[in-house]
Amino acid sequence: MSSPTPAAAAPQGSFAPLRQPVFAVLWAATVLGNIGSFMRDVASAWMVTELSPSPTAVALIQTAATLPIFLLAIPAGVLSDILDRRRFLIFVQLVLAAVSGTLLVLAQTGTLTVGYLIGLTFVGGIGAALMGPTWQSIVPELVPRAELKNAVALNSLGINVARAIGPAAGGLLLASFGAALTYGVDVLSYAFVIAALLWWRRPAASDESGLSEHFLGAFKAGMRYTRASRELHVVLLRAVVFFLFASAVWALLPLVARQMLGGSAGFYGLLLGAVGAGAILGAVLLPRMRARLDADGLVLLASLIAAAVMAGLVFAPPQWLAVVLLLLLGVGWIIALTTLNGVAQSILPNWVRGRGLAVYLTVFNGAMAAGSLGWGLVAQQIGVPMTLLAGALGLALVAIGFHRVRLPAGEADLQPSNHWPEPLLAEPVAHDRGPVMVQVEYRVRKEDRPAFVQAMQRLSLERRRDGAYAWGITEDTGDPERLMEWFLVESWAEHMRQHHRVSHADADLQAEAFRFHIGPERPVVHHFLALDARSAAAGDEAALT
C-alpha cells in the first residue's frame, strides 16, 4: 500500500495519524517488535546475573547494547538518506531475528555463556543502531504534513507502551517458562514487523537532477553541519551531562533488583514495566508541564527526579516502594528524553535531519555506554549502594550547574527558501568538478564595517552548515569600501545542493548582512572552478596545433 501524499489539512487530534492505514499498521508492528526486544533484553540482563555475580559483567550487557549505536548511528543516518528505507529496514529485522534465534538455541541447549550474551547483545545493538535513524526518517512519508508532530508523539507513546508491557511480560515468561521461550517470542515479533514492511508499498524515489548524495559526500556534509551548528552543540552537551550520570541506575538495576531488593526475574521485569508505565504517565502530563516550564526547566526537573530515585534506592526500600520509585524514574526519563530529542529535531532542517539525529543518538548512547561501564567499575570497588548515591549527587549537581547553558528555542523557519538565483554558466559543468570558490562582492561604508563584519560572522556559520568547508572575507587595498566574501565548496554538485539547503532563517541572516551594502544593485556573485593545470596545458597545446 502506498504512502499518503502530504496535505495541508489541519490535524484532527492526537490520534489522527492512526487513520492513515500505512502508519497505523507500521506503528502497531513496531510496538509489537519493541515489546519483543524489551523481552529479549530482560532475559539477557537476568541471565547474566545467573551466569556471573560480577557487577562489571552485568554492566557490560548495557554497554554492549548501547556501544554499537554510539559507533554506528552516524553511518546509519547517512544510509537512511541514500538507500531504499523499506528494504533496509527489512534487512535489519532479519538480522535481529537471527540474533534472538541464536539466543533461543543456546538457551535451549544449555550452552549460553556470558561471552555469548555480550557478543550477541552487541550484534543486536548494531541492528538497533542501523534501524533507529531510518524509523524516524520514514514518518514524514506515512502521514500528511499537518499530522507529523502527532505522528512523532505517537511513536514515542508506542515505545513507552512497549517499555511498559515488554519487560513485565518478559520477566513473567522468563520466570515461568525459561529464557528459550522468551527469546522465541521475540523472534515471532520480528515476523510481524517484516510482514508489515513487505505489505507497505513505498514509492520508488527518483532524482532527475542528478544531485543524489553518495555515502562519503553525505557523511562529510553531515559532519560539516554538525561542526558549524552551535545550537546543536548545546543540545549535545546537555544530553551528555544528563545521560552520563543517569546511566548509573540502568547499569545497576539488575543487581539492585536481585541483591538489594531480593527480587526474582518477575520482579525485575515489574520494575522495568514500572519505568515504562511512568514514561506513559509522563507523556500524558508533559503538555501541562510545557505550559509552565521551558525546555531548560523540564530537563532540570527530570534530572532532579532521576537523582531522587537513585538516592531512594540506596536505602533498599520495600519492593512496593521500589516500584513507585521506578514509576517516578519513568516520568523523569521521558521528560528528559522527549525534551532533548524535541529540541534537536526543531533545530535541524529536513535535508540533514537524519544525520543530525544520528549524531544526537551517537552522543546519547555513547554517554550511556561510557556511563554504564564506568558505574559498573565503580560498583566493583565501592558497592552498588554507594555507587547509586554518587550517581544521584553527581546528577543533581551537574543539572543545577548546566542549567545556565540555555537550550535553543528551536523556533526558526528551516524550510528551504530557494531564493538563490541559478548561477550563470557559459557551458554545462560536470557535477564532480571542484572545488568551487564562490565570491560575493559588497560595498560597505567604513563606519558600518564593524557591524557588517559581525553580521558576516553569523552568516559564515550558515555557509559552513550548508556545505562550505572554508570561508573568509577580504578587503580591496585600493578601495576600502569594496569587501569580498568567499567560501569554498568541494564540488559543483555540492554547491547546487547548497542552493536547495538555504532556509528562510538563513535568508534572514543574509538579508541582515545585505542591508549594509550601498551599491546601486545587489551584491555581485562570482563562481570559480578549480582548473587542472595539466589538462589546461594539454588543451592549449591542442589549440596551437
C-alpha positions in Angstrom: 0.0 0.0 0.0 1.4 3.4 -1.0 2.1 6.2 1.4 -0.3 9.2 1.6 0.5 12.4 -0.3 1.2 15.2 2.3 -1.7 17.5 2.5 -2.3 20.8 4.1 -5.4 19.7 6.1 -5.4 20.6 9.7 -4.8 17.8 12.2 -7.9 16.3 13.8 -6.4 15.2 17.1 -3.5 13.4 18.8 -4.5 10.0 17.3 -5.4 11.3 13.8 -2.3 9.7 12.2 -3.7 6.3 13.1 -6.4 6.9 10.5 -3.7 6.6 7.8 -3.6 2.8 7.1 0.1 2.6 6.4 1.1 4.5 9.5 -1.3 2.5 11.7 -0.1 -0.9 10.5 3.6 0.0 10.8 3.0 1.7 14.2 1.3 -1.4 15.5 4.0 -3.7 14.1 6.7 -1.5 15.7 5.0 -1.7 19.1 5.0 -5.5 18.8 8.6 -5.6 17.7 9.7 -3.3 20.6 7.8 -5.4 23.1 9.8 -8.4 21.8 13.0 -6.5 22.0 12.4 -5.5 25.6 11.5 -9.1 26.5 14.9 -10.2 25.0 16.8 -7.5 26.9 15.2 -8.6 30.2 16.0 -12.2 29.6 19.7 -11.3 28.7 20.1 -9.0 31.6 18.7 -11.5 34.1 20.6 -14.5 32.6 23.9 -12.7 33.0 23.2 -12.4 36.8 22.7 -16.2 36.9 25.9 -16.8 35.0 28.1 -14.3 36.8 27.8 -12.3 40.1 30.2 -9.6 38.8 28.8 -6.1 38.5 31.1 -5.4 35.6 29.7 -8.4 33.7 26.2 -7.1 34.3 27.1 -3.6 33.3 28.8 -4.9 30.1 25.4 -6.1 28.8 24.2 -2.4 28.9 27.4 -1.3 27.3 27.2 -4.0 24.6 23.6 -2.8 23.7 24.4 0.9 23.5 28.0 1.0 22.2 27.1 0.0 18.6 24.7 2.9 18.5 27.5 5.2 19.6 29.7 3.8 16.9 27.3 3.3 14.0 24.4 5.8 14.4 26.0 8.4 12.1 26.8 5.9 9.3 23.2 4.6 9.8 21.8 8.1 9.4 23.7 8.5 6.1 22.5 5.2 4.9 18.9 6.1 5.8 19.2 9.0 3.3 20.8 7.2 0.4 19.2 3.6 0.5 15.7 2.4 0.0 14.5 2.7 3.6 11.9 -0.1 3.3 14.4 -2.7 2.1 17.0 -1.5 4.6 14.6 -2.0 7.5 13.6 -5.5 6.3 17.3 -6.5 6.2 17.9 -5.1 9.8 14.8 -7.0 11.1 16.2 -10.2 9.6 19.5 -9.7 11.4 17.7 -9.0 14.7 15.6 -12.1 14.3 18.7 -14.2 13.7 20.3 -12.8 17.0 17.2 -13.8 19.0 17.0 -17.2 17.2 20.7 -17.9 18.2 20.0 -17.0 21.8 17.0 -19.3 21.7 19.1 -22.2 20.6 21.9 -21.5 23.1 19.5 -21.2 26.0 17.6 -24.4 25.0 20.8 -26.4 24.7 22.3 -25.0 27.9 25.3 -23.6 26.2 24.6 -19.9 26.9 27.6 -18.1 28.4 28.4 -14.5 29.4 30.6 -14.2 26.4 27.8 -15.3 24.0 25.3 -13.0 25.8 27.6 -10.0 25.4 28.6 -10.8 21.8 25.0 -11.3 20.6 23.8 -8.3 22.6 26.4 -6.3 20.7 25.2 -7.6 17.3 21.6 -6.7 18.4 22.9 -3.3 19.2 24.3 -3.0 15.7 20.8 -3.7 14.4 19.3 -1.1 16.7 21.9 1.4 15.5 21.1 0.8 11.9 17.3 0.9 12.5 16.9 4.0 14.7 17.5 6.9 12.3 15.7 5.1 9.5 12.5 4.6 11.5 12.5 8.3 12.4 13.1 9.3 8.8 10.1 7.4 7.3 7.5 9.1 9.4 7.1 12.1 7.1 6.4 9.6 4.3 3.5 8.0 6.1 1.3 10.9 7.2 0.2 14.3 5.9 2.5 17.1 6.8 -0.1 18.6 9.2 -0.1 15.4 11.3 3.6 15.0 11.5 4.0 16.2 15.1 1.2 13.9 16.3 2.8 11.0 14.4 6.1 11.6 16.2 4.3 11.8 19.5 2.6 8.5 18.8 5.9 6.9 18.0 7.2 8.0 21.4 4.0 6.7 23.0 4.4 3.4 21.2 7.9 2.9 22.5 6.7 3.5 26.1 3.8 1.2 25.7 6.3 -1.4 24.7 8.5 -0.5 27.6 5.6 -0.9 30.0 4.5 -4.3 28.6 7.7 -5.9 27.3 9.8 -6.0 30.5 6.9 -7.2 32.6 5.8 -9.9 30.1 9.4 -10.9 29.6 10.0 -11.3 33.3 6.9 -13.4 33.7 7.8 -15.6 30.7 11.3 -15.9 32.0 10.2 -16.9 35.5 7.5 -19.3 34.2 8.9 -20.9 31.1 12.6 -20.0 30.9 14.8 -17.9 28.6 14.4 -20.0 25.5 10.7 -19.3 25.2 11.2 -15.7 25.9 13.7 -15.4 23.0 11.3 -17.4 20.8 8.5 -14.8 21.4 11.0 -12.1 20.4 11.7 -13.9 17.1 7.9 -14.1 16.4 7.6 -10.3 17.0 10.1 -9.6 14.2 8.0 -11.7 11.8 5.1 -9.3 12.4 7.4 -6.3 11.6 8.8 -7.8 8.5 5.3 -8.7 7.3 4.1 -5.1 7.8 7.2 -3.8 5.9 6.5 -6.2 3.0 2.9 -5.0 2.9 4.0 -1.4 2.6 4.5 -0.4 -1.0 6.8 2.5 -0.7 7.0 4.7 -3.9 10.4 4.4 -5.6 12.4 7.6 -5.1 13.7 9.4 -8.2 16.2 12.2 -8.6 16.1 13.7 -12.0 18.5 16.4 -11.1 21.4 14.0 -10.7 22.2 15.6 -7.3 21.6 12.5 -5.2 24.3 12.1 -2.5 26.7 9.3 -2.2 27.8 7.9 1.2 31.1 9.6 1.7 29.8 13.0 0.4 26.7 12.8 2.6 28.7 11.8 5.6 31.1 14.8 5.2 28.1 17.1 4.6 26.6 15.9 7.9 29.8 16.3 9.8 30.3 19.9 8.4 26.8 20.8 9.5 27.4 19.3 13.0 30.7 21.2 13.4 29.1 24.5 12.4 25.9 24.3 14.4 26.4 25.9 17.7 22.7 25.2 18.7 23.3 21.5 18.1 26.4 21.7 20.3 24.4 23.0 23.2 21.9 20.1 22.9 24.6 17.6 22.7 26.4 19.0 25.8 23.2 18.9 27.8 22.5 15.3 26.7 26.0 14.2 27.7 25.8 15.6 31.2 22.4 14.1 31.8 22.8 10.6 30.4 26.4 10.1 31.7 25.1 10.3 35.3 21.6 8.9 34.8 23.0 5.7 33.2 24.1 4.6 36.7 20.6 3.4 37.6 20.2 1.5 34.3 23.5 -0.2 34.5 23.0 -1.4 38.1 19.2 -2.1 38.1 19.5 -5.9 37.7 21.8 -6.0 40.8 19.5 -3.6 42.7 16.5 -5.9 42.0 18.4 -9.2 42.8 20.8 -8.3 45.6 19.4 -5.2 47.3 15.7 -5.8 47.0 15.7 -9.7 47.0 13.6 -9.9 43.9 13.1 -12.5 41.2 13.2 -12.3 37.4 9.5 -11.4 37.5 10.1 -8.6 40.0 12.9 -7.2 37.8 10.5 -7.2 34.8 7.9 -5.5 37.0 10.5 -2.7 37.8 11.2 -2.1 34.2 7.5 -2.2 33.4 7.0 0.5 36.1 9.5 2.6 34.2 7.5 2.2 31.0 4.2 3.0 32.8 5.8 6.1 34.4 7.0 7.1 30.9 3.4 6.9 29.6 2.2 8.9 32.6 5.0 11.5 31.9 4.0 11.7 28.2 0.4 12.5 29.3 1.5 15.1 31.8 4.1 16.7 29.5 1.8 19.1 27.7 0.8 20.7 31.0 4.4 20.8 32.1 5.4 22.6 28.9 2.8 25.3 29.7 4.6 26.1 32.9 8.3 25.3 32.2 10.6 25.9 29.2 13.0 23.2 27.9 15.7 24.0 30.4 13.2 23.8 33.3 12.0 20.5 32.1 15.5 19.0 31.9 16.3 20.3 35.4 13.1 18.7 36.7 13.8 15.4 35.0 17.4 15.4 36.4 16.2 16.0 40.0 13.6 13.3 39.7 16.1 10.8 38.5 18.6 11.8 41.2 15.9 11.5 43.9 15.0 8.0 42.6 18.6 6.8 42.7 19.0 8.2 46.3 15.8 6.4 47.4 17.1 3.1 46.0 20.3 3.4 48.1 18.2 2.6 51.3 16.9 -0.8 49.8 13.3 0.2 50.2 10.4 -2.4 50.3 9.6 -3.8 46.9 6.3 -1.9 46.6 8.1 1.4 47.2 10.8 0.5 44.7 8.1 0.0 42.1 6.8 3.5 42.9 10.3 4.9 42.6 10.8 3.3 39.2 7.5 4.7 38.2 8.8 8.2 39.0 12.0 7.4 37.2 10.0 6.7 34.0 8.3 10.1 34.4 11.7 11.9 34.7 13.2 9.8 31.9 10.5 10.5 29.3 10.6 14.3 30.2 14.4 14.5 29.6 14.3 12.2 26.5 11.4 13.9 24.8 12.6 17.4 25.6 16.2 16.9 24.4 15.1 15.0 21.3 12.4 17.5 20.5 14.8 20.4 20.7 17.3 18.5 18.5 14.6 17.9 15.8 13.4 21.6 16.0 16.8 23.0 15.1 17.6 20.6 12.3 16.5 21.3 8.7 15.0 18.5 6.7 18.0 17.8 4.4 20.2 16.9 7.3 17.7 15.8 10.0 18.6 12.1 9.7 22.3 12.8 10.1 21.8 15.3 12.8 19.6 13.0 14.8 22.2 10.3 14.3 24.8 12.5 15.9 22.4 13.1 18.8 21.9 9.3 19.1 25.6 8.8 19.0 26.2 11.2 21.9 23.2 9.8 23.8 24.3 6.2 23.5 27.9 7.0 23.9 27.2 8.7 27.2 25.0 5.7 28.2 27.7 3.2 27.2 30.6 5.0 28.9 28.5 5.7 32.0 27.3 2.1 32.3 30.8 0.7 32.1 32.2 3.4 34.4 29.5 2.9 37.1 29.9 -0.8 36.9 33.6 -0.5 37.6 32.9 1.9 40.4 30.4 -0.5 41.9 33.0 -3.2 41.8 35.1 -1.1 44.1 32.7 0.6 46.5 29.5 -1.4 46.1 26.1 -0.8 44.5 24.5 1.4 47.2 27.4 3.9 47.3 27.6 4.0 43.6 24.0 4.9 43.3 24.5 7.6 45.9 27.4 9.0 43.9 25.4 9.0 40.7 22.5 10.8 42.4 24.7 13.5 43.9 26.6 14.0 40.6 23.4 14.2 38.5 21.8 16.8 40.8 25.0 18.9 40.8 25.6 18.9 37.1 21.9 19.6 36.4 22.0 22.7 38.5 25.4 23.8 37.2 24.5 23.3 33.5 21.0 24.9 33.8 22.6 28.2 32.8 23.7 26.7 29.4 20.4 27.5 27.8 18.9 25.2 25.2 17.9 26.8 21.9 14.3 27.8 21.4 14.0 26.0 18.1 11.6 28.5 16.6 13.4 29.4 13.4 11.8 28.7 10.0 14.0 26.0 8.5 12.0 25.3 5.3 14.1 25.9 2.1 13.8 29.5 0.9 15.1 28.7 -2.7 15.9 32.4 -3.1 19.4 31.9 -4.6 19.3 32.5 -8.4 20.8 29.9 -10.6 24.5 30.6 -11.5 25.3 31.9 -14.9 27.1 29.2 -17.0 29.0 29.6 -20.2 28.7 25.8 -20.7 27.4 22.9 -18.6 29.6 22.0 -15.6 30.2 18.4 -14.6 28.8 17.7 -11.1 32.0 16.1 -9.8 34.2 19.1 -10.8 35.6 21.2 -8.0 36.4 22.6 -5.6 34.2 25.7 -6.3 35.0 29.2 -5.0 32.0 31.5 -4.6 32.7 35.2 -4.2 30.2 37.8 -3.1 31.2 41.4 -3.6 29.8 44.1 -1.3 30.3 47.8 -1.0 30.1 48.9 2.7 30.7 52.3 4.3 33.7 52.4 6.5 31.7 53.4 9.6 29.4 50.4 9.0 32.2 47.9 8.7 32.3 46.6 12.4 28.5 45.9 12.3 28.8 44.3 8.9 31.7 42.0 10.0 29.6 40.9 13.0 26.7 40.1 10.7 29.0 38.2 8.3 30.4 36.1 11.2 26.9 34.9 11.9 26.4 34.3 8.2 29.7 32.3 8.0 28.2 29.6 10.2 25.3 29.3 7.8 27.6 28.9 4.9 29.6 26.1 6.7 26.4 24.4 7.8 25.0 24.2 4.3 28.2 22.9 2.6 31.2 25.3 2.7 34.4 23.8 4.1 36.3 27.2 4.2 35.1 30.8 4.5 36.7 34.2 4.7 36.2 37.9 4.0 38.7 40.3 2.4 39.1 43.9 1.5 40.3 45.7 -1.6 43.6 47.5 -0.7 42.8 50.2 -3.3 39.1 50.6 -2.4 38.4 50.2 1.4 34.6 50.1 0.8 34.9 47.1 -1.5 34.7 43.9 0.5 34.7 40.3 -0.8 33.2 37.3 1.0 34.4 34.0 -0.3 33.7 30.4 0.5 34.8 27.0 -0.9 32.6 24.1 -1.7 34.1 20.7 -2.6 32.2 20.2 -5.9 29.7 21.8 -8.3 27.0 19.2 -7.3 27.5 20.1 -3.6 27.1 23.8 -4.4 23.9 23.0 -6.3 22.7 21.2 -3.2 23.7 24.2 -1.2 21.2 26.3 -3.2 18.4 24.0 -2.1 19.5 23.8 1.6 19.3 27.6 2.4 16.4 28.1 4.8 14.2 31.1 5.4 16.1 31.6 8.7 19.4 31.6 6.7 17.8 34.1 4.2 17.1 36.4 7.1 20.8 36.2 8.1 21.8 37.1 4.5 19.3 40.0 4.5 20.9 41.3 7.7 24.3 41.4 6.0 23.0 42.7 2.7 21.4 45.8 4.3 24.9 47.2 4.8 25.5 47.0 1.0 25.4 50.5 -0.6 25.7 49.6 -4.2 23.0 50.5 -6.7 22.4 46.8 -7.4 22.5 43.6 -5.3 26.0 42.2 -4.3 27.7 40.6 -7.3 28.2 36.9 -7.1 31.1 35.1 -8.9 31.7 31.3 -9.3 35.2 30.0 -9.9 36.0 26.4 -10.6 39.4 24.9 -9.9 41.4 24.4 -13.0 43.6 21.3 -13.6 46.9 22.8 -14.8 47.9 19.8 -16.8 44.6 19.5 -18.6 44.6 23.2 -19.3 48.1 23.0 -20.7 47.2 20.0 -22.9 44.2 21.9 -24.2 46.4 24.9 -25.1 48.8 22.7 -27.0 46.0 21.1 -28.9 44.6 24.5 -29.8 48.0 25.7 -31.1 48.4 22.6 -33.3 
